[in-house]
Amino acid sequence: MTLFIMFIFIVLLCLAVPIGLSVGITSLLPSLLTDSFTAGGVFITRSMLGGVNQTTLLAIPLFVLSGIIMARGGISKKLFDVFSYFIGKRTAGIPCATVLTCLFFGAISGSAPATVAAVGSMTIPVMLEMGYDKKFTVALVAVAGGLGVIIPPSIPFILYAQAAGASVSDLFKAGVIPGILIALILMGYSVFYCKRHGEDKESINRVVDSLHERSFGKVFLESIWALLTPVIILGSIYSGITSPTEAAAIAVAYSLIISLFVYRTLKLSELWTVFAEAAKTYAPILFILAASVAFSRVLTLMQVPQAVSEWISNDFSNKVLILVVINVIMLFVGMIMDTTPAIMILTPILLPVATAFGVDPVHFGIIMVVNLAIGFVTPPIGVNLFVASSLSDVPVMSLARKAAPMIVLFLIALLLLTYVPWFSLCLL
């Protein structure tokens, strides 16, 4: 019955049935097929409601809202300006400034697509004006946007903590070094690419010189409030002053104050549109999350985690091989499934297998999220690719081909993070 249910689930996805509805229908199938199965409609409903009735999950809509406010408030432009001021004239300085902007904005929004939309809408036209290849520019933003779910605060980390019973604060700490590592790798690739293909130094100098004409003091003072945002959010969490949920509320208040009264890039009359956009963004996530919780409980009742664990343990006795198998499974799922259901469904299945072989739950959370971050830039789902494509009119498959070398580097970073737990656990 398990194989039949998973087959139906895959068929629903192939038919483009919304992911939340597909998960919900699949959750009900066992009770419809077998009268003796205890998880009927009432159980599914209670599981859905109970699964989202968690204080920790309040951080998700709050981080979504703060990210939208800061995107509308032009925070990404302030970040890009200060990085361009310092490194713009160096080889690949502007692409590296773009990666750093994605890194910092990811530490504000917690979302990969939001990072691509906010940073890409501003940096892509600027880089094209400087003569950079359009496909390279858009692909770089799409891949670097994946840092939004690795660098804390990260919405997938919150979801994983909910599914695994892990500490959100520990996951946030564990994501710092991996996020910086991947950012450095992407910056290194940018330098290699620009040395090989060249840059239009005249156009670059013209734009960077205009920043220098404004003086360091003015550029820095304009950017300081944006640079302080991740410091305030993460500092309050790491110091123990606030919980992640409380820090998310602070992020919303801070972003409103900065955008409305400091930068004055957002008007009071625009707040309704901002709140509506945040609600539209979070509502599908909420439904998918609720359905995924119910589905994961149904899978547990069907003893799917035990069956998968037994299969992997019987066929693979070596920890190295088991981690390879787990990574392959997560990479495949990340290509065809959204992050929220992937985390909620895979965590109870794969985490027991990993922990049985001595993998720390926090380390496993990093492995899972990095895998899914790669899924953001790999077809057929590739949400980042679709967002970047909509910003630039470059076809998704063309972006995927141009992003292929960066994805390979992402995979190398994944292997490093998988087999060297120090990167994930050194700050705990």
SVG drawing of the C-alpha trace seen along z (x, -y; Angstrom):
<svg xmlns="http://www.w3.org/2000/svg" viewBox="-13 -64 55 70">
<polyline fill="none" stroke="black" stroke-width="0.4" points="0.0,0.0 2.9,-2.4 4.3,-2.2 0.8,-2.7 0.3,-5.8 3.7,-7.3 2.9,-6.6 -0.4,-8.5 1.5,-11.4 4.0,-11.5 1.2,-11.4 -0.6,-14.3 2.6,-16.3 3.1,-15.5 -0.5,-16.7 0.4,-20.0 -2.0,-19.6 -1.0,-22.2 1.6,-20.7 -0.5,-21.3 -3.6,-19.6 -1.5,-16.7 -0.1,-16.1 -3.6,-16.4 -5.1,-13.9 -2.3,-11.5 -2.7,-11.7 -6.3,-10.6 -5.7,-7.7 -4.7,-5.0 -7.9,-5.4 -9.9,-5.3 -8.1,-2.2 -8.1,-0.2 -10.9,-0.3 -8.6,0.8 -6.3,-2.2 -6.9,-4.4 -5.9,-7.8 -9.1,-9.0 -10.4,-12.4 -10.7,-13.5 -7.2,-12.5 -5.9,-14.3 -7.7,-17.5 -6.5,-17.4 -3.0,-16.7 -3.1,-19.7 -4.4,-22.1 -2.1,-20.8 0.9,-20.9 0.7,-24.6 -0.4,-25.6 3.1,-26.1 4.7,-29.3 8.0,-28.6 6.2,-28.8 5.1,-32.4 8.7,-33.3 8.0,-32.3 5.3,-34.9 7.2,-37.6 10.4,-37.0 8.5,-36.9 6.9,-40.2 10.2,-41.8 11.8,-40.6 9.1,-42.1 9.2,-45.4 13.0,-45.7 12.7,-44.7 10.2,-47.4 12.3,-49.8 15.3,-49.4 17.5,-47.8 19.2,-45.7 20.3,-48.8 22.0,-50.2 23.8,-47.0 25.0,-46.7 26.3,-50.3 28.5,-49.9 30.0,-46.6 30.5,-48.1 32.2,-51.1 34.9,-49.0 35.5,-46.2 33.8,-47.4 37.1,-48.2 38.7,-44.9 38.5,-41.9 34.9,-40.6 34.3,-43.2 30.7,-43.9 29.7,-40.2 31.3,-39.6 29.3,-42.6 26.2,-40.9 27.0,-37.7 27.7,-39.6 24.4,-41.5 22.6,-38.2 24.4,-36.9 23.3,-39.9 19.8,-40.1 19.4,-36.4 20.3,-37.2 17.3,-39.6 14.6,-37.7 15.3,-34.0 13.9,-33.2 15.8,-32.3 13.1,-33.5 12.7,-36.7 16.5,-37.2 16.6,-36.7 13.6,-39.0 15.0,-41.8 18.6,-41.7 18.1,-40.7 15.6,-43.5 18.3,-46.0 21.6,-44.4 20.8,-42.8 20.1,-46.2 23.3,-47.6 25.5,-44.7 24.1,-44.8 24.8,-48.5 28.4,-47.6 28.7,-45.2 28.4,-41.9 27.0,-38.9 23.2,-38.8 23.0,-35.0 26.0,-35.0 24.5,-38.0 21.1,-36.4 22.4,-32.9 24.8,-34.3 21.9,-36.1 19.7,-32.9 22.4,-30.7 23.6,-33.3 19.9,-33.7 20.2,-30.2 22.2,-31.7 18.9,-33.0 18.0,-29.7 21.4,-28.7 22.5,-31.9 20.4,-32.5 17.7,-33.4 16.4,-30.7 12.7,-29.7 13.7,-26.1 15.8,-25.9 12.6,-26.8 10.7,-24.1 13.4,-21.5 13.6,-22.3 9.8,-21.8 10.0,-18.4 13.1,-17.2 12.6,-18.6 15.9,-20.5 16.8,-23.9 16.2,-26.8 19.0,-28.8 21.5,-26.0 20.5,-25.6 20.9,-29.3 24.4,-29.2 25.2,-26.1 24.2,-27.9 26.7,-30.8 29.9,-29.1 28.3,-27.0 26.7,-30.2 29.9,-32.1 31.8,-29.1 29.4,-28.9 29.5,-32.6 33.3,-32.5 33.1,-29.7 30.7,-31.7 32.9,-34.7 35.9,-32.6 34.0,-31.4 33.1,-35.0 36.8,-36.0 37.7,-33.0 34.8,-33.8 35.7,-37.5 39.4,-36.8 38.6,-34.4 35.9,-36.5 37.1,-40.0 35.2,-43.0 34.3,-46.5 36.5,-48.4 35.4,-51.8 31.7,-51.2 32.5,-49.7 34.7,-52.6 32.1,-55.1 29.5,-53.6 31.9,-53.0 33.4,-56.5 29.9,-58.0 29.7,-56.3 33.2,-57.6 32.0,-61.1 29.4,-60.8 32.2,-60.2 32.8,-57.2 31.0,-58.8 27.8,-59.4 27.6,-56.0 28.4,-54.3 25.9,-56.3 23.2,-55.5 24.1,-51.8 24.7,-51.5 21.1,-50.8 20.9,-48.1 24.2,-46.5 23.0,-46.6 19.8,-44.6 21.4,-41.1 23.5,-42.1 20.4,-43.1 18.4,-40.0 21.1,-37.4 22.8,-39.1 19.6,-39.1 19.2,-35.4 22.8,-34.3 23.1,-36.4 20.0,-34.8 18.2,-38.1 15.3,-36.9 13.9,-33.7 13.9,-33.4 10.2,-34.2 10.8,-37.4 13.7,-38.3 11.4,-38.0 9.0,-40.4 11.9,-42.8 12.9,-42.5 9.4,-43.6 9.4,-46.6 13.0,-47.6 12.3,-47.2 9.2,-49.4 11.1,-52.1 14.0,-52.2 11.9,-52.1 9.3,-54.6 11.3,-57.1 15.0,-56.8 15.3,-56.0 11.7,-57.1 11.5,-54.7 8.2,-53.3 5.0,-55.3 2.2,-54.6 -0.2,-54.3 1.8,-51.3 1.7,-49.2 -1.6,-47.6 -0.1,-46.3 3.0,-45.1 0.8,-43.2 -1.4,-41.8 1.7,-40.5 3.1,-38.9 -0.3,-37.2 -0.4,-35.9 3.2,-34.6 2.7,-32.9 -0.8,-31.4 0.3,-28.7 3.2,-27.9 0.9,-27.5 -1.4,-25.1 1.5,-23.1 3.0,-22.9 -0.3,-21.8 -0.8,-19.1 2.8,-18.0 2.5,-17.5 -0.5,-15.2 1.3,-13.3 4.4,-12.7 2.2,-11.3 0.4,-9.1 3.8,-7.8 4.8,-7.1 1.7,-5.1 2.4,-3.2 5.9,-2.5 7.5,-4.0 10.4,-5.6 11.2,-2.2 11.0,-0.5 13.4,-3.0 15.7,-2.8 15.8,1.0 16.4,0.9 19.3,-1.5 20.8,0.2 20.6,3.6 22.0,2.6 24.6,0.1 26.6,0.6 29.2,-2.2 28.5,-5.7 30.1,-7.3 27.9,-5.4 24.8,-6.0 25.3,-9.7 25.8,-9.5 22.4,-7.7 20.7,-10.2 22.2,-13.1 21.1,-11.6 17.5,-11.2 17.4,-14.7 18.8,-16.2 16.2,-14.3 13.4,-15.4 14.6,-19.0 14.4,-19.0 10.7,-18.1 9.3,-19.3 9.0,-22.5 11.1,-23.1 8.3,-23.0 6.8,-19.5 10.3,-18.1 11.5,-19.0 8.4,-17.9 8.2,-14.6 11.8,-13.6 12.9,-14.6 11.0,-11.8 12.1,-9.3 15.8,-10.1 16.8,-11.6 16.5,-8.3 18.8,-6.7 21.4,-9.4 21.4,-9.6 21.7,-5.8 25.1,-6.2 26.2,-9.0 25.2,-12.1 24.3,-15.0 20.6,-16.2 21.8,-19.8 24.5,-18.7 21.9,-16.7 19.7,-19.8 22.5,-21.7 23.0,-18.9 19.2,-18.8 18.9,-22.6 21.9,-22.8 20.5,-20.0 17.2,-21.8 19.0,-25.1 20.5,-23.3 17.0,-22.3 16.1,-26.0 18.4,-26.3 17.8,-22.9 14.9,-22.2 12.1,-21.2 11.0,-23.2 14.0,-25.5 12.0,-28.4 15.0,-30.7 15.5,-30.1 11.8,-31.1 12.1,-34.2 15.3,-35.3 13.8,-34.5 10.8,-36.6 13.1,-39.5 15.2,-39.2 13.2,-37.4 16.0,-34.8 14.6,-31.3 14.8,-29.0 16.7,-26.3 19.3,-28.8 19.8,-30.0 20.1,-26.4 22.9,-25.7 24.7,-28.9 24.4,-28.1 25.7,-24.5 29.3,-25.3 28.1,-27.1 25.8,-24.2 28.8,-21.9 30.6,-24.0 27.6,-24.0 27.6,-20.2 31.3,-20.2 30.5,-22.5 27.7,-20.0 30.1,-17.1 32.5,-19.2 29.7,-20.1 28.5,-16.5 31.8,-14.8 33.3,-17.6 30.8,-18.3 33.1,-20.9 31.8,-23.5 28.3,-23.1 29.0,-22.5 32.0,-24.7 29.9,-27.6 27.7,-25.4"/>
</svg>
